[in-house]
Amino acid sequence: MNRIIGVTELQRRFKSIFDEVVKNQTPFILTRGSRPEAVLLPYEEYQHYLKLNEENILANFDAMTKRLGELNAKYSDEEVLADVEKAVQAVREEQQKKLTPRKKS
């Protein structure tokens, strides 16, 4: 169960709160005023969230790649390559415009 604690109280009771997080696996929501701003949680739980986030990112990337494949299935490799080359050229031209000093009128 999450517990809520203000930053000021956390400063006063840090060691006991830290021990509760580590020993009892109790996450704390840290507030400033009445607004939640951070969470103090056991390291294992943090690692779990990181893994879930990474898996979610990879799943989204896989779904996007599949969708792009479906959308581009009707185009030949040559057509896709030509479009990519046009896009690269357009980006290079825009970058060159930004790098080229403008003449004063």
C-alpha positions as CSV (number, residue, x, y, z in Angstrom):
1,M,0.0,0.0,0.0
2,N,1.3,3.4,-0.9
3,R,1.9,6.0,1.8
4,I,1.9,9.7,1.3
5,I,4.3,12.0,3.0
6,G,5.3,15.6,2.7
7,V,8.8,16.6,1.9
8,T,9.3,18.4,5.2
9,E,8.2,15.3,7.2
10,L,10.4,13.2,5.0
11,Q,13.4,15.4,5.9
12,R,12.7,15.0,9.6
13,R,12.1,11.2,9.4
14,F,14.3,10.1,6.5
15,K,16.0,7.2,8.1
16,S,12.8,5.6,9.4
17,I,11.0,6.2,6.1
18,F,14.0,4.8,4.2
19,D,14.0,1.7,6.4
20,E,10.2,1.2,5.9
21,V,10.7,1.4,2.1
22,V,13.6,-1.1,2.2
23,K,12.4,-3.6,4.9
24,N,8.6,-3.5,4.4
25,Q,8.6,-2.8,0.6
26,T,6.4,0.3,1.2
27,P,6.3,2.9,-1.5
28,F,5.9,6.5,-0.5
29,I,4.4,9.3,-2.6
30,L,6.3,12.5,-1.8
31,T,4.3,15.7,-1.8
32,R,5.2,19.4,-1.8
33,G,2.2,21.3,-0.4
34,S,-0.6,19.0,-1.5
35,R,0.8,18.1,-4.9
36,P,2.5,14.7,-5.5
37,E,5.9,15.3,-7.0
38,A,8.0,12.1,-6.6
39,V,7.9,8.5,-5.4
40,L,10.3,6.7,-3.1
41,L,10.1,2.9,-3.8
42,P,12.1,-0.2,-3.3
43,Y,14.9,-0.8,-5.8
44,E,13.4,-4.0,-7.1
45,E,10.1,-2.3,-7.9
46,Y,12.0,0.5,-9.7
47,Q,13.8,-2.2,-11.8
48,H,10.5,-3.8,-12.6
49,Y,9.1,-0.4,-13.9
50,L,12.2,0.1,-16.0
51,K,11.8,-3.3,-17.6
52,L,8.1,-2.8,-18.3
53,N,8.8,0.6,-19.9
54,E,11.5,-1.0,-22.1
55,E,9.2,-3.8,-23.1
56,N,6.5,-1.3,-23.9
57,I,8.8,0.8,-26.0
58,L,10.0,-2.3,-28.0
59,A,6.4,-3.5,-28.5
60,N,5.4,0.0,-29.8
61,F,8.4,0.0,-32.1
62,D,7.5,-3.5,-33.4
63,A,3.9,-2.4,-34.0
64,M,5.0,0.7,-35.8
65,T,7.4,-1.2,-38.0
66,K,4.7,-3.8,-38.8
67,R,2.2,-0.9,-39.7
68,L,4.8,0.8,-41.9
69,G,5.4,-2.5,-43.7
70,E,1.7,-2.9,-44.3
71,L,1.3,0.7,-45.5
72,N,4.3,0.4,-47.9
73,A,3.6,-3.2,-49.1
74,K,2.1,-1.8,-52.4
75,Y,5.3,0.1,-53.2
76,S,8.4,-1.4,-54.7
77,D,11.7,-1.1,-52.9
78,E,12.9,1.2,-55.7
79,E,9.9,3.6,-55.1
80,V,10.5,3.6,-51.3
81,L,14.2,4.3,-51.9
82,A,13.5,7.1,-54.3
83,D,11.1,8.7,-51.7
84,V,13.7,8.4,-49.0
85,E,16.4,10.0,-51.2
86,K,14.0,12.9,-51.9
87,A,13.3,13.4,-48.2
88,V,17.0,13.3,-47.4
89,Q,17.7,15.8,-50.1
90,A,15.0,18.1,-48.8
91,V,16.4,17.9,-45.3
92,R,19.9,18.7,-46.5
93,E,18.6,21.7,-48.5
94,E,16.8,23.0,-45.4
95,Q,19.9,22.6,-43.3
96,Q,22.0,24.4,-45.9
97,K,19.5,27.3,-45.9
98,K,20.0,27.6,-42.1
99,L,23.8,27.5,-42.4
100,T,24.1,30.0,-45.3
101,P,24.3,33.6,-44.2
102,R,21.6,35.8,-45.7
103,K,22.7,38.9,-47.7
104,K,21.7,42.2,-46.2
105,S,19.4,44.3,-48.4
